[in-house]
Amino acid sequence: MITRRAKAERRCENCDEPLTPATVDVYRKRAKRHVLFERVPALVCRACGHRLFEADAIEMMEERLNQKNGQRRTASLLVYNAR
């Protein structure tokens, strides 16, 4: 969990601006599976958009990617060829 003290101390590794707690959507592709994680806690730089995830959020996403079953829903995905 991101604490109040950690919020004030953390700065962006790209531009050195302060990081702000937020929830973000995270897209991952593993093999031929496309996965969207919604409302993942992160620290976000408002200047450059860099996102920093705590270890527990990363572990949660990895566990869910490796699960055969679990709470999820499916959605259609439009695919466009840019060529």
C-alpha positions, 0 to 999 in steps of 0.5 A: 500500500502506498502511504502518505509519507511515501507519496511526498517522498517519491519523485519521477525517475525520468523528470524528477517531478513529484509522483501522485497516487492514482489508479490506472489501467494496465494493458499487457500482452503475453503470448497471444493473450491481450489482458487489461487490468483496471484500477491498478494502484500506481504512482503517476508523474503528471509531467511526463506520464511515467507510472511506478507500481509497488511490488504488491500491484506487480505481483497481483498482475503476475498472479492473475496472468498465470491463473487458469480461472478467476474473476474476469470478463471478456471484451472485443478488441478491434485490430487495425493494420497500419500498412 
